[in-house]
Amino acid sequence: MSNCNSGGCSGCSHSSGCGHAKNPVDFKINPYETTKIKNIIGVVSGKGGVGKSLVTSMLASEMARKGYKVGIMDGDITGPSIPKYFGLKGNATSNEEGKIYPVVTKNDIKVMSINLLLENETDPVVWRGPVVAGVIKQFYQEVLWEELDYLFIDLPPGTGDVPLTIFQSLPIDGIVVVTTPNELVEIIVKKAIKMAKLMNVPVLGLVENMSYLKCPCCNEEISVFGESKIEKISKELNITTFSKVPVNTEISKATESGKIYELKEDFLYDIVERIEIL
C-alpha cells in the first residue's frame, strides 16, 4: 500500500505519479559528469540471508573475467558484505572536490561500500531509511565510476525505502532475484518480483542459492534445504532464465578468504548470458 492519500503523495510507489499529482514526477538522478555506465543491474531478494551478496560478487567476477569493465555498488548499507568477499581493506579516498574514488579489487572491479568509508568495519550504521536512501544516491552521483560496461547493485532485502529509491532514481536495466529452496522464501520472492514489475523494472532471471549438495562419492544431488522451487516460480511468473548454485565448499573457501574472484566454476552461466545480451 502506498502512502498516497488526500494529504499528499509522499512515499508513493508510482514513479510516474498518480491521480493526486498534477504532472508526472520524475525521480531520476544523474551520475557525476565523467561517469558513463552502459548497464545497471540490481541484485535483489525478498529476505536476508539467501546469498544476494554472493551472487552479486559472482556475477561481477564472471563479467570481469569476460573482459568487461565492471563495478559493484554495495547498497546494503546496514549489512555490507562485498568488501569481505573481495578481501578489501582500508578506506576509499576522494579528490579535491570531495568526489570519491571506488576501491579496485585484484580482478579490476570497482567497488563502493559503506564499509570502505567507516573508521572500523565493525562499526554499526544506525540510520533511518531516508538517510540510507540518501547515501545510495550519493554512491551513484558522487563516486567516480568513470566508464563501466556493467554496474551491479547489491540491494538490501525486502521492498522498503532503499529498493524503492533505486528503482525510481537510477536507470535500472534489470534485476536478478536470489532465493533459496524454502516455502516461506518463495512467497517473499514473489513479492519482490511483483514490486519490480510494478516499477516497470525487467526481471532478467532467478538464482536459487543453496539449491542442492552434490555427494562427493556418487555425484547425486541432495536437496539439503528442501526440493528446488526455482522452476515452479519461473513458470508461474513467466521468467525464462534461472540458475542453481549448490552448497559448495569451494564457494565457502573463496568468500572466507576474500578471493571470490578465484572461483573457477561458473554456476551462473545462464544468468551471465542473459546479462551479456542487454
C-alpha positions in Angstrom: 0.0 0.0 0.0 1.4 3.4 -0.9 1.3 6.4 1.3 -0.6 8.3 -1.3 -3.7 9.9 0.1 -5.6 13.1 0.3 -2.8 14.5 2.4 -0.2 14.2 -0.3 1.9 11.8 -2.3 4.9 11.4 -0.1 6.3 7.9 -0.4 4.1 6.9 -3.3 5.5 3.9 -5.2 4.1 5.1 -8.5 7.2 6.6 -10.2 5.1 8.2 -12.9 2.8 10.0 -10.4 -0.9 9.2 -9.7 -4.3 10.7 -9.6 -3.3 13.2 -7.0 -0.4 14.5 -9.0 -1.0 17.3 -11.5 2.1 16.3 -13.5 4.1 13.1 -13.7 7.0 13.0 -11.2 10.5 12.2 -12.5 12.8 11.0 -9.6 15.7 10.1 -11.9 19.2 11.4 -10.9 22.4 11.7 -12.9 25.8 10.4 -12.0 28.9 12.6 -12.0 29.7 14.2 -15.3 32.7 11.9 -16.1 30.7 8.7 -15.4 29.4 6.7 -18.2 27.6 3.4 -17.3 26.2 1.3 -20.0 24.1 -1.2 -17.9 22.9 -1.1 -14.3 21.9 -4.5 -12.8 20.2 -4.8 -9.4 20.5 -8.0 -7.4 17.6 -8.4 -5.0 15.9 -10.8 -2.6 12.7 -10.8 -0.6 14.6 -11.5 2.6 18.1 -11.6 4.1 20.5 -14.5 4.3 19.8 -16.1 0.9 23.1 -15.2 -0.7 22.4 -12.0 -2.5 25.9 -10.5 -2.0 27.4 -13.8 -3.0 25.5 -13.8 -6.3 26.4 -10.1 -6.9 30.1 -10.9 -6.4 30.0 -14.0 -8.6 28.2 -12.2 -11.4 30.5 -9.2 -11.3 33.6 -11.5 -11.3 32.3 -13.5 -14.3 31.7 -10.4 -16.3 35.1 -9.0 -15.4 36.6 -12.3 -16.5 35.0 -11.9 -19.9 36.8 -8.6 -20.3 34.1 -6.1 -19.4 34.6 -3.0 -17.2 32.6 -3.8 -14.0 31.7 -2.0 -10.8 29.7 -3.0 -7.7 27.7 -0.6 -5.6 27.1 -2.2 -2.2 23.6 -0.9 -1.5 23.1 -3.0 1.7 24.2 -0.1 3.9 23.4 -1.7 7.3 24.7 -5.1 6.3 27.6 -4.7 3.8 29.4 -7.9 2.6 31.0 -7.0 -0.7 34.4 -5.8 0.7 34.8 -9.0 2.7 34.2 -11.2 -0.4 36.9 -9.4 -2.3 39.3 -9.0 0.6 39.2 -5.2 0.5 40.8 -3.3 3.4 41.2 0.3 4.2 39.3 3.4 3.2 38.2 4.9 -0.1 39.8 8.2 -0.9 38.4 11.4 -2.5 39.6 14.2 -4.8 39.7 17.9 -4.0 36.0 18.3 -4.9 35.0 15.6 -2.4 34.2 13.1 -5.1 35.0 9.5 -4.1 37.3 7.1 -5.8 36.0 3.5 -5.7 38.3 0.8 -4.3 39.5 -1.6 -7.0 39.7 -5.3 -6.5 42.5 -7.6 -7.6 40.4 -8.5 -10.6 39.8 -4.9 -11.6 36.2 -4.5 -10.3 35.5 -1.0 -8.9 33.7 -1.2 -5.5 31.9 1.3 -3.3 30.6 0.2 0.1 29.8 2.0 3.4 32.5 -0.3 5.0 35.1 1.4 2.8 34.2 4.8 4.4 33.9 3.7 8.1 36.8 4.0 10.5 36.1 0.5 11.7 34.5 -2.1 9.5 32.6 -3.4 12.6 31.0 0.0 13.4 27.2 -0.3 13.1 25.3 2.0 10.7 22.3 3.1 12.8 20.4 5.3 10.3 16.8 5.6 9.4 15.5 4.7 5.9 15.6 8.1 4.3 19.2 8.7 5.3 20.2 5.3 3.9 18.4 6.0 0.7 20.3 9.4 0.5 23.6 7.6 0.8 22.7 5.3 -2.1 22.0 8.4 -4.2 25.5 9.7 -3.2 27.1 6.4 -4.2 25.7 6.9 -7.6 26.2 10.6 -8.0 29.4 11.3 -6.2 31.6 8.2 -6.8 34.0 8.5 -9.7 32.9 5.3 -11.5 34.2 6.6 -14.9 33.4 4.2 -17.8 31.7 0.9 -16.9 30.0 -1.7 -19.0 28.1 -3.1 -16.0 27.4 -1.7 -12.6 25.9 -4.3 -10.2 24.0 -3.0 -7.2 23.7 -5.3 -4.2 20.3 -4.2 -2.8 19.2 -4.7 0.8 16.5 -7.4 1.2 12.8 -6.5 1.1 10.7 -3.9 -0.7 11.4 -0.9 1.5 12.9 2.6 1.2 16.2 1.7 -0.5 14.9 -0.7 -3.2 12.1 1.9 -4.0 14.7 4.7 -4.2 16.9 2.8 -6.5 14.1 1.7 -8.8 12.8 5.3 -9.0 16.1 7.2 -9.1 18.5 5.1 -11.1 18.2 3.8 -14.7 18.0 0.1 -13.8 18.2 -2.1 -16.9 17.0 -5.2 -15.0 17.2 -7.2 -11.8 18.4 -10.7 -10.8 16.4 -12.2 -7.9 18.0 -14.5 -5.4 16.1 -17.2 -3.5 16.6 -20.5 -1.7 14.5 -23.7 -1.7 12.2 -22.7 1.1 8.4 -22.3 1.1 8.5 -19.0 3.0 11.2 -17.5 0.8 9.2 -18.4 -2.2 6.3 -16.3 -1.1 8.6 -13.3 -0.3 10.4 -13.6 -3.5 7.2 -13.3 -5.4 6.6 -10.0 -3.6 10.0 -8.7 -4.7 9.3 -9.7 -8.3 5.9 -8.2 -8.3 7.3 -4.9 -6.9 9.8 -4.9 -9.8 7.1 -5.4 -12.4 5.0 -2.6 -10.7 8.0 -0.3 -11.1 8.5 -1.4 -14.8 11.9 -3.0 -14.0 12.6 -6.1 -16.1 13.4 -9.4 -14.2 16.4 -10.8 -16.0 16.5 -14.1 -14.1 16.3 -16.0 -10.9 19.1 -17.6 -8.9 18.4 -20.4 -6.3 21.2 -20.4 -3.9 22.0 -23.5 -1.7 19.9 -25.4 -4.2 21.5 -28.8 -3.6 24.6 -30.6 -2.3 26.4 -32.9 -4.6 27.5 -36.1 -3.0 31.3 -36.4 -3.2 31.0 -40.2 -3.6 28.3 -40.7 -6.2 27.6 -37.2 -7.5 23.9 -37.5 -6.5 22.3 -34.1 -5.9 20.9 -34.0 -2.4 18.2 -31.4 -1.5 19.5 -30.3 1.9 17.1 -27.4 2.3 14.1 -28.9 0.6 13.1 -29.6 -3.0 14.0 -26.9 -5.6 11.2 -24.5 -6.4 13.1 -22.3 -9.0 11.4 -23.9 -12.0 8.0 -23.7 -10.4 8.4 -20.0 -9.6 9.9 -19.3 -13.0 7.0 -20.9 -14.8 4.3 -19.2 -12.6 5.9 -15.7 -13.2 6.9 -16.3 -16.8 10.6 -15.9 -16.2 12.7 -17.9 -18.7 16.2 -17.7 -17.2 17.3 -19.2 -13.9 20.4 -20.8 -12.3 21.1 -23.0 -9.4 24.0 -22.5 -7.0 24.9 -25.6 -4.9 26.1 -25.9 -1.3 29.8 -26.0 -2.2 32.9 -25.9 0.0 34.9 -24.1 -2.7 32.4 -21.2 -2.6 32.7 -21.0 1.2 36.5 -21.0 1.0 36.5 -18.3 -1.6 34.3 -16.0 0.4 36.0 -16.6 3.7 39.5 -15.9 2.2 38.3 -12.8 0.3 39.0 -14.4 -3.1 35.6 -14.9 -4.6 37.1 -13.9 -8.0 39.2 -17.1 -7.9 36.2 -19.3 -8.0 36.7 -21.4 -11.2 33.3 -22.9 -11.9 30.6 -20.6 -13.4 27.4 -21.6 -11.6 25.6 -18.6 -13.1 26.3 -19.1 -16.8 22.6 -18.8 -17.8 22.2 -15.5 -16.0 25.6 -14.2 -17.3 24.5 -15.0 -20.9 21.2 -13.1 -20.3 23.0 -10.1 -18.9 25.6 -10.1 -21.7 22.9 -9.6 -24.4 21.4 -6.4 -22.8 
